[in-house]
Amino acid sequence: MFETVQSDTFVLLSALILISGVFAAKFSNRIGLPSLVLFILVGMALGSDGLGIIPFDSPEFAQVVGIFALVIILFEGGLQTKFSTVRSVALPAVSLATFGVLITSAVVGFTAFLIFDITLLQAFLLGAIVGSTDAAAVFAALKERNIKAKMGATLEAESGTNDPMAVFLTISFIELIVVPETSLLGLVPSFFWQMGIGLLMGYGIGKLASLSINRINLESSGLYPIFSVAFALLTYGAASSIGASGFLAVYAAALVIGNTELTYRYSIFQFNEGFAWMSQILMFILLGLLVFPAELFQWEVIGGGLLLSVVLILVARPAAVFLTTMGMGYRWNEKLFISWAGLRGAVPIILATFPIVAGVEGSIFFFNVVFFIVLTSALVQGTSISWVAKKLDLTGPRKNTPHHSIELISMGKANAEMVQFNVDNDAAIAGKKLKDISFPQKANISAIVREEKLITPYGETEIRAGDFLYILVSTKHEKELKKVLEAKRYPFTSSGPAE
């Protein structure tokens, strides 16, 4: 009977957590506050040091849940990213994800050594933990904001690929502290193994997943999204089991899958978006449960955390951005924005549990300082991204949802799909009449939704920016249709989308 009551209570608490998370996300959009802050505050309120509803003090469990959630979030972010966008910012993103993290970690670490009574190795460990931007925070912050494409692409590509460097530095400094005879130079080859094999495994499993999703003929459409998530988890597990970067492998696999023509593409994308939101809610609330406000809001943590936050935001991050993107076609205002938008989130908090699990001296203090830095980053940087972008003249057109394919019947049983496309200001078809657009022969526009009104299309109908087009097309002509829809009035430059 006791076990049944406990199970019922767990189910009830799970429901309350998810409901509160959804309302927090809705509320955060209205006030411009990053949702992760509200999720964390909900966790702190429910935890042992708050209302005491959910007593929780297990960094090991939080670490496992956090890694699982990050896999789902990275996978969903990679699915939504176009290869053409990533290619245009590949060099600066990789530079920021490697040398940028190294510079940021070094500056923050040296500052920590000066202000705290800790060893140099402990200080650099603290710097390594907060050295990388966070994919969950960056994806969420940019998703609904009208930031110029080049800026969004750079930040998302960086946050999706910089975890290996942060993980490598964190684990390396833990080993140097716990096992003093460890050679730092001896750890360098493992970094290249993590990056190189992680990319190769991600690409290979991504190709395998795409082929499997299209070839398998499942009776229920609901199984296709589950199949895709299974490949995401397989990618992380397989890569991590041989010492490669599981996070990088997942992001690479998602890029491959997301840029392949898939059966039940719309269902897969919608499921993963919802699953990513659920993972984000549970992860940040759980991390909020892990922190004890009485320990967090101590003068040493507040004072040291604020000073490190100022150094991180105003010195370390700008230095990393300006140094690692030299000669890559970025203007000073773009570099300033990339510097400001380097949000910290779940990754630093999860990495802060590594020293606790390893038994490093002072690790609880490190965790609280890192947690404070993340909160500061989210509150200061996360709430002002749109304002800073506007001041630096880096806002673009209204954020549009990408087109999705809504399959009428699964591939193999029929060959028709309904494509939904949102016309943006840069689209070549904007301003043209339907009769003047060279659509494929077997593509018929079924409806146009303009300002929430349904318009019946005919030859003289003019396509306008903001329109939602619903086009019935045969599967074999879908690629041809997408070329027409995705054509831009302005070409891409070598350094990214033209301004």
Backbone hydrogen bonds, N-H to C=O, Kabsch-Sander energy under -0.5 kcal/mol:
donor,donor_aa,acceptor,acceptor_aa,energy
5,V,1,M,-2.3
6,Q,2,F,-2.4
7,S,3,E,-2.2
8,D,4,T,-2.6
9,T,5,V,-2.5
10,F,6,Q,-2.2
11,V,7,S,-2.3
12,L,8,D,-2.5
13,L,9,T,-2.8
14,S,10,F,-2.3
15,A,11,V,-2.1
16,L,12,L,-2.3
17,I,13,L,-2.5
18,L,14,S,-2.3
19,I,15,A,-2.6
20,S,16,L,-2.6
21,G,17,I,-2.1
22,V,18,L,-2.3
23,F,19,I,-2.2
24,A,20,S,-2.1
25,A,21,G,-2.2
26,K,22,V,-2.2
27,F,23,F,-2.7
28,S,24,A,-2.5
29,N,25,A,-1.5
30,R,26,K,-1.1
31,I,27,F,-1.7
32,G,28,S,-1.1
33,L,28,S,-1.4
37,V,34,P,-1.2
38,L,34,P,-1.0
39,F,35,S,-2.5
40,I,36,L,-2.4
41,L,37,V,-2.4
42,V,38,L,-2.4
43,G,39,F,-2.1
44,M,40,I,-2.6
45,A,41,L,-2.4
46,L,42,V,-2.1
47,G,43,G,-1.3
50,G,47,G,-1.4
51,L,45,A,-3.7
52,G,47,G,-2.4
54,I,46,L,-3.0
62,A,58,S,-2.3
63,Q,59,P,-2.2
64,V,60,E,-1.9
65,V,61,F,-2.6
66,G,62,A,-2.6
67,I,63,Q,-2.3
68,F,64,V,-2.3
69,A,65,V,-2.6
70,L,66,G,-2.4
71,V,67,I,-2.0
72,I,68,F,-1.7
73,I,69,A,-2.5
74,L,70,L,-2.9
75,F,71,V,-2.2
76,E,72,I,-2.4
77,G,73,I,-2.3
78,G,74,L,-2.5
79,L,75,F,-2.1
80,Q,76,E,-1.3
81,T,78,G,-1.0
86,V,82,K,-2.1
87,R,83,F,-3.1
88,S,84,S,-1.3
89,V,85,T,-0.7
89,V,86,V,-1.0
90,A,87,R,-0.8
93,A,89,V,-2.2
94,V,90,A,-2.5
95,S,91,L,-2.3
96,L,92,P,-2.6
97,A,93,A,-2.3
98,T,94,V,-1.2
99,F,95,S,-0.7
100,G,95,S,-2.1
101,V,96,L,-0.8
102,L,98,T,-2.0
103,I,99,F,-2.6
104,T,100,G,-2.4
105,S,101,V,-2.6
106,A,102,L,-2.1
107,V,103,I,-2.4
108,V,104,T,-2.4
109,G,105,S,-2.6
110,F,106,A,-2.5
111,T,107,V,-1.9
112,A,108,V,-2.5
113,F,109,G,-2.0
114,L,110,F,-1.4
115,I,111,T,-1.7
116,F,112,A,-2.3
118,I,116,F,-1.7
123,A,119,T,-2.2
124,F,120,L,-2.4
125,L,121,L,-1.9
126,L,122,Q,-2.1
127,G,123,A,-2.1
128,A,124,F,-2.4
129,I,125,L,-1.9
130,V,126,L,-1.3
131,G,128,A,-1.1
134,D,343,L,-2.1
135,A,133,T,-0.5
138,V,134,D,-2.7
139,F,135,A,-3.0
140,A,136,A,-1.8
141,A,137,A,-2.3
142,L,138,V,-2.2
143,K,139,F,-1.4
144,E,140,A,-0.6
145,R,142,L,-1.0
147,I,145,R,-1.6
148,K,394,L,-2.4
151,M,148,K,-0.5
152,G,148,K,-2.2
153,A,149,A,-2.8
154,T,150,K,-2.0
155,L,151,M,-2.4
156,E,152,G,-2.5
157,A,153,A,-2.5
158,E,154,T,-2.3
159,S,155,L,-2.5
160,G,156,E,-1.8
161,T,157,A,-0.8
161,T,158,E,-1.0
162,N,158,E,-1.4
166,A,162,N,-1.5
167,V,163,D,-3.1
168,F,164,P,-2.7
169,L,165,M,-2.7
170,T,166,A,-2.5
171,I,167,V,-2.7
172,S,168,F,-2.3
173,F,169,L,-2.4
174,I,170,T,-2.0
175,E,171,I,-2.4
176,L,172,S,-2.2
177,I,173,F,-1.8
178,V,174,I,-3.1
179,V,175,E,-3.0
182,T,179,V,-2.3
187,L,183,S,-0.5
187,L,184,L,-1.3
188,V,184,L,-0.6
188,V,185,L,-0.8
190,S,187,L,-0.6
191,F,187,L,-0.9
191,F,188,V,-1.2
192,F,188,V,-1.3
193,W,189,P,-2.0
194,Q,190,S,-2.6
195,M,191,F,-2.5
196,G,192,F,-2.6
197,I,193,W,-2.1
198,G,193,W,-0.6
198,G,194,Q,-1.3
199,L,195,M,-2.2
200,L,196,G,-2.2
201,M,197,I,-2.9
202,G,198,G,-2.2
203,Y,199,L,-2.5
204,G,200,L,-2.6
205,I,201,M,-2.9
206,G,202,G,-2.0
207,K,203,Y,-2.1
208,L,204,G,-2.2
209,A,205,I,-3.0
210,S,206,G,-2.4
211,L,207,K,-2.3
212,S,208,L,-2.5
213,I,209,A,-2.8
214,N,210,S,-1.9
215,R,211,L,-2.1
216,I,212,S,-2.5
218,L,216,I,-0.7
223,L,220,S,-1.4
224,Y,221,S,-1.0
226,I,222,G,-0.8
227,F,223,L,-2.3
228,S,224,Y,-2.0
229,V,225,P,-2.2
230,A,226,I,-2.2
231,F,227,F,-1.5
232,A,228,S,-1.5
233,L,229,V,-2.4
234,L,230,A,-2.4
235,T,231,F,-2.5
236,Y,232,A,-2.0
237,G,233,L,-2.7
238,A,234,L,-2.9
239,A,235,T,-2.2
240,S,236,Y,-2.7
241,S,237,G,-1.9
242,I,238,A,-0.6
242,I,239,A,-1.0
243,G,240,S,-1.6
244,A,239,A,-2.5
245,S,194,Q,-1.7
246,G,244,A,-0.8
249,A,245,S,-2.0
250,V,246,G,-2.3
251,Y,247,F,-2.2
252,A,248,L,-2.5
253,A,249,A,-2.7
254,A,250,V,-2.5
255,L,251,Y,-2.0
256,V,252,A,-1.9
257,I,253,A,-2.7
258,G,254,A,-3.1
259,N,255,L,-1.2
260,T,257,I,-1.6
262,L,260,T,-0.6
265,R,262,L,-0.9
266,Y,405,S,-1.3
268,I,264,Y,-2.2
269,F,265,R,-2.6
270,Q,266,Y,-2.7
271,F,267,S,-2.4
272,N,268,I,-2.2
273,E,269,F,-2.0
274,G,270,Q,-2.1
275,F,271,F,-2.7
276,A,272,N,-2.3
277,W,273,E,-1.8
278,M,274,G,-2.3
279,S,275,F,-2.5
280,Q,276,A,-2.4
281,I,277,W,-2.5
282,L,278,M,-2.5
283,M,279,S,-2.6
284,F,280,Q,-2.4
285,I,281,I,-2.2
286,L,282,L,-2.3
287,L,283,M,-2.4
288,G,284,F,-1.9
289,L,285,I,-2.0
290,L,286,L,-1.3
291,V,287,L,-0.8
291,V,288,G,-0.6
295,E,292,F,-1.5
296,L,292,F,-2.3
297,F,293,P,-2.8
298,Q,295,E,-0.5
298,Q,296,L,-1.3
302,I,298,Q,-3.3
303,G,299,W,-3.0
304,G,300,E,-2.2
305,G,301,V,-2.7
306,L,302,I,-2.6
307,L,303,G,-2.1
308,L,304,G,-2.5
309,S,305,G,-2.4
310,V,306,L,-2.4
311,V,307,L,-2.3
312,L,308,L,-3.0
313,I,309,S,-2.9
314,L,310,V,-2.7
315,V,311,V,-1.9
316,A,311,V,-3.1
317,R,312,L,-2.5
319,A,315,V,-2.3
320,A,316,A,-2.3
321,V,317,R,-2.5
322,F,318,P,-2.9
323,L,319,A,-2.1
324,T,320,A,-2.1
325,T,321,V,-1.3
326,M,323,L,-0.7
328,M,325,T,-1.6
335,K,331,R,-2.2
336,L,332,W,-2.2
337,F,333,N,-2.0
338,I,334,E,-2.6
339,S,335,K,-2.2
340,W,336,L,-2.3
341,A,337,F,-2.6
342,G,339,S,-0.9
343,L,341,A,-2.1
349,I,345,G,-1.2
350,I,346,A,-3.0
351,L,347,V,-2.9
352,A,348,P,-1.7
353,T,349,I,-0.5
353,T,350,I,-1.3
354,F,350,I,-0.5
354,F,351,L,-1.1
356,I,352,A,-0.6
357,V,353,T,-2.5
358,A,354,F,-2.2
359,G,355,P,-0.7
359,G,356,I,-0.9
360,V,355,P,-2.7
363,S,360,V,-1.7
366,F,362,G,-2.0
367,F,363,S,-2.4
368,N,364,I,-2.1
369,V,365,F,-2.2
370,V,366,F,-2.9
371,F,367,F,-2.6
372,F,368,N,-2.2
373,I,369,V,-2.3
374,V,370,V,-2.4
375,L,371,F,-2.2
376,T,372,F,-2.4
377,S,373,I,-2.7
378,A,374,V,-2.6
379,L,375,L,-2.6
380,V,376,T,-2.9
381,Q,377,S,-1.7
382,G,377,S,-1.6
383,T,378,A,-0.6
384,S,381,Q,-0.8
385,I,381,Q,-0.6
385,I,382,G,-0.6
388,V,384,S,-2.9
389,A,385,I,-2.6
390,K,386,S,-2.1
391,K,387,W,-2.4
392,L,388,V,-2.2
393,D,390,K,-1.3
394,L,389,A,-3.5
396,G,146,N,-3.1
404,H,420,Q,-1.1
406,I,404,H,-0.6
406,I,418,M,-3.9
407,E,405,S,-0.8
408,L,416,A,-1.0
409,I,416,A,-0.7
412,G,414,A,-0.8
413,K,410,S,-2.2
414,A,410,S,-1.0
417,E,473,V,-2.6
418,M,406,I,-2.1
419,V,417,E,-0.6
419,V,471,I,-3.2
420,Q,404,H,-3.0
421,F,469,L,-2.3
423,V,421,F,-0.6
423,V,467,D,-2.8
427,A,424,D,-1.2
428,A,487,A,-2.8
430,A,427,A,-1.1
431,G,463,I,-3.5
432,K,429,I,-2.0
434,L,461,T,-2.3
435,K,459,G,-2.3
436,D,433,K,-1.7
437,I,434,L,-1.5
439,F,437,I,-1.9
443,A,440,P,-1.3
444,N,472,L,-2.9
446,S,444,N,-0.7
446,S,470,Y,-2.9
447,A,470,Y,-1.3
448,I,455,I,-1.7
449,V,468,F,-2.5
450,R,448,I,-0.6
450,R,453,K,-3.0
453,K,450,R,-1.4
455,I,448,I,-3.5
461,T,458,Y,-2.1
463,I,432,K,-3.2
466,G,423,V,-3.7
467,D,464,R,-2.0
468,F,449,V,-2.2
469,L,421,F,-3.1
469,L,467,D,-0.6
470,Y,447,A,-2.3
471,I,419,V,-2.7
471,I,469,L,-0.6
472,L,444,N,-3.0
473,V,417,E,-2.6
473,V,471,I,-0.5
474,S,442,K,-1.4
475,T,415,N,-3.7
477,H,474,S,-1.4
478,E,475,T,-1.4
481,L,477,H,-2.1
482,K,478,E,-2.6
483,K,479,K,-1.8
484,V,480,E,-1.4
485,L,481,L,-2.4
486,E,482,K,-2.9
487,A,483,K,-0.7
489,R,426,D,-3.0
493,T,496,G,-2.7
496,G,493,T,-1.2
498,A,491,P,-0.7
